[in-house]
Amino acid sequence: MSQSIYEIEVRAIDGSAHSLERYRGKAMLIVNVASQCGYTPQYSGLEELHRKFAEKGLVVMGFPCNQFGQQEPGEEREIQEFCTLNYGVEFPMFAKVDVNGEGAHPLYRFLKSERAGLLGTEAIKWNFTKFLVGRDGQVIARYAPQVKPEELAAPIEKALLA
């Protein structure tokens, strides 16, 4: 397991690979997303957070996941088109990942080990679980899918000041 979030490699939705090192010094809001979920309209709120806080140092990051009710069946190109056309998403989107199980992406293994969910469980329960990571790379908080992006404005502002 990675010692630091910055050691983790990710693949952007266009297929390019890079390390999270490129986001050192920024706060990150990392979200497992899906296009056919009851929470899908949260893309609008996530994009609003991106537009409001990007210049202040926030990076909203969407990681499509098909592990919950097969609600993200599309290929990366289709996912990107859906997000752009329907929600005007400009924040970084990444390749589809698993967040639970043997094949869980190293990023999600790291996030879950740093911040357990309800009653101490590590497993992600559904799409649109959100992790707020501080400018120092420490996981500040984990938010349940029903927590709306707009409810995160105050914690994000606090993370950006730290």
Backbone bond lengths (Angstrom), bond angles and torsions (degrees), N, CA, C in turn:
res aa  C-N    CA-C-N  psi(-1)  N-CA   C-N-CA  omega(-1)  CA-C   N-CA-C  phi
1 M - - - 1.462 - - 1.525 108.59 -
2 S 1.307 114.80 142.45 1.461 120.67 -179.73 1.523 110.59 -65.41
3 Q 1.317 114.82 143.66 1.457 121.56 176.03 1.526 110.56 -81.77
4 S 1.328 115.56 -27.10 1.462 121.63 -176.29 1.526 109.30 -136.30
5 I 1.310 116.12 144.30 1.464 119.96 177.73 1.519 110.87 -61.37
6 Y 1.329 116.83 -27.03 1.454 121.24 -176.51 1.527 113.09 -72.38
7 E 1.324 118.39 -14.00 1.466 122.47 178.18 1.525 111.88 -83.45
8 I 1.311 117.74 -10.73 1.464 121.56 -172.67 1.529 111.14 -82.71
9 E 1.330 115.00 133.90 1.465 122.31 176.61 1.526 109.45 -91.62
10 V 1.328 116.54 138.31 1.456 122.42 176.39 1.529 108.56 -130.37
11 R 1.331 115.28 161.13 1.456 120.84 177.62 1.516 107.56 -117.47
12 A 1.329 116.02 122.13 1.464 121.07 178.18 1.522 108.88 -66.46
13 I 1.313 116.13 163.52 1.461 121.06 -176.95 1.534 111.33 -63.36
14 D 1.340 117.51 -21.98 1.472 120.82 176.92 1.526 112.37 -84.43
15 G 1.344 116.59 1.20 1.460 120.65 177.19 1.511 114.99 97.53
16 S 1.322 118.19 -12.91 1.465 120.11 -179.33 1.532 110.27 -73.16
17 A 1.322 115.75 140.95 1.466 121.23 -178.56 1.524 109.30 -103.80
18 H 1.323 115.28 143.78 1.452 119.97 174.08 1.530 109.89 -159.78
19 S 1.293 114.61 167.74 1.457 121.91 179.07 1.520 109.53 -91.14
20 L 1.322 115.72 150.97 1.465 119.37 175.32 1.530 111.37 -68.88
21 E 1.321 116.94 -4.26 1.467 122.09 174.59 1.531 110.33 -53.20
22 R 1.325 117.19 -31.92 1.470 120.45 -178.55 1.525 112.07 -62.73
23 Y 1.327 117.35 -15.88 1.469 120.97 -179.29 1.539 112.62 -104.19
24 R 1.324 116.38 8.88 1.475 119.73 178.12 1.525 109.06 -56.01
25 G 1.346 116.35 135.06 1.461 121.07 179.46 1.517 113.51 88.92
26 K 1.324 116.79 -4.18 1.465 121.01 177.53 1.529 108.67 -110.22
27 A 1.318 115.93 153.55 1.466 120.17 170.43 1.527 106.27 -84.42
28 M 1.331 116.82 146.01 1.458 121.23 -178.28 1.525 109.73 -125.43
29 L 1.329 115.62 136.97 1.455 121.89 170.47 1.525 105.21 -114.08
30 I 1.328 115.92 107.40 1.462 123.03 -173.45 1.521 108.43 -104.56
31 V 1.351 116.15 124.92 1.459 121.42 -171.87 1.527 110.06 -133.57
32 N 1.347 117.05 130.95 1.466 119.30 170.53 1.523 107.06 -85.06
33 V 1.320 115.82 121.67 1.462 122.08 -170.46 1.527 112.14 -115.73
34 A 1.330 115.93 163.37 1.464 122.12 176.78 1.524 109.02 -153.91
35 S 1.323 115.39 146.68 1.465 121.60 -174.38 1.520 114.83 -86.11
36 Q 1.339 117.60 -17.28 1.462 120.20 -175.19 1.523 111.10 -123.57
37 C 1.306 115.85 44.36 1.462 122.71 -174.94 1.530 109.04 -116.72
38 G 1.304 116.96 154.61 1.455 121.00 175.26 1.522 112.37 -60.24
39 Y 1.338 116.39 -24.07 1.465 120.79 179.93 1.537 112.61 -92.29
40 T 1.331 117.68 -0.78 1.467 120.97 -177.74 1.528 113.09 -51.48
41 P 1.351 120.18 -36.98 1.466 118.88 177.90 1.536 113.91 -57.98
42 Q 1.345 117.60 -13.56 1.463 119.17 176.29 1.529 112.20 -64.17
43 Y 1.333 117.39 -15.69 1.464 118.98 174.56 1.527 110.26 -53.49
44 S 1.332 117.90 -38.08 1.472 121.34 179.35 1.517 110.98 -60.66
45 G 1.322 116.67 -47.15 1.455 121.05 179.63 1.518 112.58 -66.36
46 L 1.325 116.36 -37.47 1.470 119.84 177.69 1.523 110.30 -64.82
47 E 1.330 116.58 -41.61 1.463 120.27 178.04 1.527 110.38 -65.42
48 E 1.325 116.66 -36.41 1.464 119.85 177.14 1.538 110.75 -63.28
49 L 1.327 116.76 -42.37 1.471 120.38 176.34 1.524 110.02 -61.27
50 H 1.330 115.97 -42.61 1.467 120.59 178.37 1.533 110.42 -58.02
51 R 1.312 116.11 -48.83 1.468 119.70 -177.61 1.530 112.22 -66.30
52 K 1.323 116.03 -35.68 1.469 120.24 -177.49 1.531 112.42 -74.90
53 F 1.338 116.71 -37.26 1.467 119.33 -169.71 1.529 116.28 -115.70
54 A 1.323 119.32 -4.97 1.474 120.23 -176.94 1.523 111.93 -57.17
55 E 1.317 116.92 -45.29 1.470 119.92 -178.18 1.525 111.83 -68.28
56 K 1.334 116.90 -19.27 1.465 120.58 178.42 1.525 111.87 -90.40
57 G 1.353 116.73 -5.85 1.457 119.17 175.25 1.513 116.56 116.75
58 L 1.333 119.05 14.25 1.467 120.83 177.46 1.522 110.42 -97.58
59 V 1.330 115.92 138.67 1.452 121.65 171.23 1.526 107.08 -118.93
60 V 1.335 116.67 115.92 1.464 121.86 172.25 1.524 105.36 -86.28
61 M 1.332 117.34 133.36 1.463 121.33 -175.94 1.521 109.73 -130.57
62 G 1.342 116.28 121.95 1.455 121.07 -179.92 1.521 111.44 -102.88
63 F 1.333 115.50 126.66 1.464 122.13 178.23 1.525 108.89 -118.02
64 P 1.339 117.60 98.58 1.462 120.25 178.81 1.532 111.27 -57.94
65 C 1.325 114.73 142.26 1.463 120.74 -178.39 1.530 108.31 -144.07
66 N 1.325 115.94 135.70 1.463 121.43 -178.69 1.527 111.78 -109.53
67 Q 1.329 118.03 20.02 1.462 121.02 -175.33 1.521 114.61 -84.07
68 F 1.309 118.53 -9.83 1.459 120.90 -175.92 1.519 109.58 -116.60
69 G 1.313 116.72 101.32 1.459 122.04 178.31 1.519 114.33 62.85
70 Q 1.329 117.59 23.09 1.474 122.17 -179.09 1.529 110.95 48.47
71 Q 1.338 115.30 45.99 1.464 120.49 -175.61 1.531 113.54 -90.57
72 E 1.330 116.11 5.14 1.468 120.57 174.48 1.528 108.79 -136.61
73 P 1.353 116.28 67.13 1.466 119.90 -174.45 1.530 114.68 -78.69
74 G 1.312 118.12 -17.49 1.464 121.59 -172.70 1.516 114.98 -70.91
75 E 1.318 113.85 166.63 1.462 121.58 172.89 1.534 107.49 -81.72
76 E 1.332 116.02 165.86 1.466 120.61 -176.34 1.534 112.32 -54.54
77 R 1.334 117.43 -44.20 1.471 120.74 -178.72 1.534 110.41 -59.96
78 E 1.327 116.27 -43.10 1.468 120.51 179.63 1.529 110.99 -65.70
79 I 1.318 116.51 -40.15 1.469 121.42 179.42 1.528 109.65 -62.10
80 Q 1.336 115.76 -47.15 1.471 120.76 -179.69 1.523 110.66 -60.22
81 E 1.333 117.06 -45.44 1.463 120.75 179.32 1.529 110.96 -61.97
82 F 1.323 116.91 -44.59 1.458 121.37 179.65 1.528 110.56 -58.17
83 C 1.317 116.47 -48.53 1.466 120.95 -177.16 1.527 111.71 -65.23
84 T 1.313 116.49 -40.29 1.462 120.47 -179.39 1.521 111.14 -69.63
85 L 1.331 116.66 -48.74 1.467 120.84 -175.94 1.522 112.80 -69.17
86 N 1.328 117.54 -40.86 1.463 120.87 -173.51 1.523 114.35 -90.65
87 Y 1.347 116.93 -27.89 1.467 119.06 -174.30 1.533 113.57 -130.73
88 G 1.316 117.73 2.22 1.466 120.54 178.41 1.517 113.09 61.79
89 V 1.335 116.78 31.02 1.464 120.75 -175.36 1.529 111.13 -64.69
90 E 1.318 114.81 125.23 1.460 122.12 175.35 1.531 111.28 -118.78
91 F 1.335 117.22 -12.03 1.466 118.76 178.92 1.527 109.04 -70.62
92 P 1.340 117.51 157.94 1.459 120.19 -176.80 1.533 113.38 -61.32
93 M 1.323 114.25 131.50 1.457 121.79 174.51 1.522 107.67 -113.20
94 F 1.319 115.16 149.93 1.455 120.75 -174.90 1.519 110.83 -123.40
95 A 1.318 115.46 170.15 1.458 121.27 178.96 1.522 109.51 -63.80
96 K 1.312 115.49 154.72 1.458 122.18 179.91 1.534 109.61 -60.28
97 V 1.343 115.59 137.57 1.466 121.57 -179.35 1.523 110.32 -133.60
98 D 1.328 114.30 162.98 1.457 121.02 166.21 1.521 106.35 -96.24
99 V 1.327 116.79 141.40 1.463 120.96 -179.95 1.528 112.02 -107.69
100 N 1.328 116.57 -15.15 1.470 122.41 179.71 1.526 109.80 -129.04
101 G 1.319 114.89 163.94 1.460 120.07 172.96 1.519 114.01 84.33
102 E 1.330 113.74 -173.73 1.469 121.60 -177.23 1.529 112.07 -58.26
103 G 1.330 115.58 -37.43 1.460 119.71 -176.38 1.511 114.64 -91.78
104 A 1.328 117.55 15.35 1.467 120.15 -179.26 1.523 110.54 -58.47
105 H 1.316 115.94 135.25 1.464 121.59 179.07 1.532 109.00 -60.55
106 P 1.336 117.65 142.82 1.471 120.68 178.59 1.530 113.97 -52.92
107 L 1.337 118.05 -32.90 1.459 120.38 177.78 1.518 110.07 -61.48
108 Y 1.322 116.79 -45.20 1.463 119.76 -178.38 1.527 111.72 -73.32
109 R 1.312 117.99 -30.77 1.473 119.09 173.36 1.529 109.20 -61.93
110 F 1.331 115.54 -43.59 1.462 121.06 179.59 1.527 110.99 -63.69
111 L 1.336 117.17 -51.67 1.466 121.03 -177.54 1.529 111.34 -57.84
112 K 1.324 116.61 -46.29 1.472 120.85 -177.59 1.524 111.47 -66.59
113 S 1.328 116.80 -33.44 1.467 118.87 178.99 1.530 111.32 -71.42
114 E 1.326 116.18 -27.69 1.461 121.33 -179.24 1.532 112.81 -83.72
115 R 1.333 117.45 -32.48 1.468 121.47 -177.67 1.519 109.85 -140.35
116 A 1.313 115.51 103.95 1.464 120.64 177.12 1.519 109.81 -72.41
117 G 1.309 114.71 160.61 1.454 120.73 179.00 1.517 111.44 -91.75
118 L 1.316 115.85 -158.18 1.450 123.59 -179.09 1.524 110.82 -54.02
119 L 1.308 116.46 134.29 1.470 123.62 178.77 1.525 112.65 58.28
120 G 1.332 116.81 25.07 1.454 120.87 175.20 1.517 115.71 80.69
121 T 1.315 117.77 5.69 1.464 119.00 179.15 1.523 110.10 -75.30
122 E 1.326 115.44 141.93 1.457 119.24 178.11 1.514 112.09 -86.62
123 A 1.318 118.01 -33.04 1.465 121.45 -173.19 1.524 111.92 -56.66
124 I 1.325 114.81 140.10 1.459 121.14 172.21 1.528 105.42 -75.06
125 K 1.334 116.78 131.91 1.463 120.64 -175.26 1.531 113.58 -89.87
126 W 1.340 118.48 -27.26 1.463 119.98 -176.43 1.517 109.75 -165.68
127 N 1.327 115.12 174.18 1.460 122.07 176.11 1.535 110.79 -61.95
128 F 1.302 115.34 154.61 1.467 124.25 176.33 1.529 113.29 68.37
129 T 1.339 116.47 30.01 1.455 120.71 165.69 1.531 105.38 -75.42
130 K 1.324 116.67 136.87 1.460 121.00 -173.06 1.533 110.77 -120.45
131 F 1.329 115.38 138.11 1.460 121.74 174.97 1.515 107.91 -120.16
132 L 1.334 116.69 128.39 1.457 121.96 175.76 1.525 107.84 -102.12
133 V 1.327 115.01 122.78 1.465 122.18 -178.40 1.522 107.36 -114.44
134 G 1.330 116.10 132.57 1.455 120.86 -179.14 1.514 113.56 -75.82
135 R 1.318 115.23 170.36 1.470 121.46 179.31 1.535 111.87 -59.36
136 D 1.336 116.28 -21.95 1.466 121.36 -179.73 1.532 112.69 -89.13
137 G 1.335 117.38 2.29 1.460 120.95 178.95 1.513 114.24 86.59
138 Q 1.325 117.16 2.12 1.466 120.64 179.10 1.529 110.04 -87.42
139 V 1.339 115.75 139.00 1.459 120.31 178.61 1.531 107.55 -76.71
140 I 1.315 116.34 116.17 1.460 122.96 -176.24 1.519 111.39 -82.95
141 A 1.342 116.05 -45.88 1.465 119.11 -173.54 1.520 110.57 -157.41
142 R 1.332 113.55 158.91 1.469 122.71 174.54 1.526 106.35 -124.13
143 Y 1.335 116.02 132.84 1.458 120.90 -177.24 1.526 110.15 -120.89
144 A 1.320 115.72 138.11 1.459 122.74 179.86 1.533 110.35 -68.02
145 P 1.339 116.81 157.97 1.465 120.73 -179.02 1.527 114.24 -54.34
146 Q 1.328 117.48 -35.68 1.466 119.07 -176.73 1.527 113.54 -73.96
147 V 1.331 117.99 -10.78 1.465 120.79 175.54 1.531 107.18 -73.25
148 K 1.322 115.12 118.16 1.464 120.45 -176.20 1.537 110.35 -75.18
149 P 1.325 117.03 145.83 1.468 119.93 179.78 1.525 113.47 -51.78
150 E 1.343 117.25 -39.71 1.471 119.14 -177.92 1.533 112.49 -63.40
151 E 1.330 116.93 -22.14 1.464 120.62 176.97 1.530 112.00 -73.17
152 L 1.320 116.82 -10.28 1.462 121.18 -176.66 1.528 113.13 -95.95
153 A 1.328 117.23 -1.49 1.468 119.96 -177.18 1.525 111.78 -56.87
154 A 1.323 118.19 -47.45 1.471 120.53 -178.29 1.530 112.08 -64.62
155 P 1.354 119.35 -49.02 1.469 118.39 177.13 1.533 113.09 -60.83
156 I 1.327 116.84 -34.13 1.467 119.82 178.25 1.525 109.70 -67.04
157 E 1.328 116.67 -45.08 1.471 119.50 178.87 1.523 110.58 -58.41
158 K 1.335 116.12 -42.44 1.467 120.44 178.34 1.532 111.10 -62.69
159 A 1.338 116.37 -42.57 1.472 120.25 178.87 1.519 111.55 -64.28
160 L 1.316 117.09 -35.00 1.456 120.37 -179.83 1.518 112.50 -71.63
161 L 1.321 116.71 -25.26 1.472 120.65 179.38 1.512 112.22 -82.15
162 A 1.322 116.24 -22.99 1.478 120.40 -176.09 1.512 111.67 -70.87
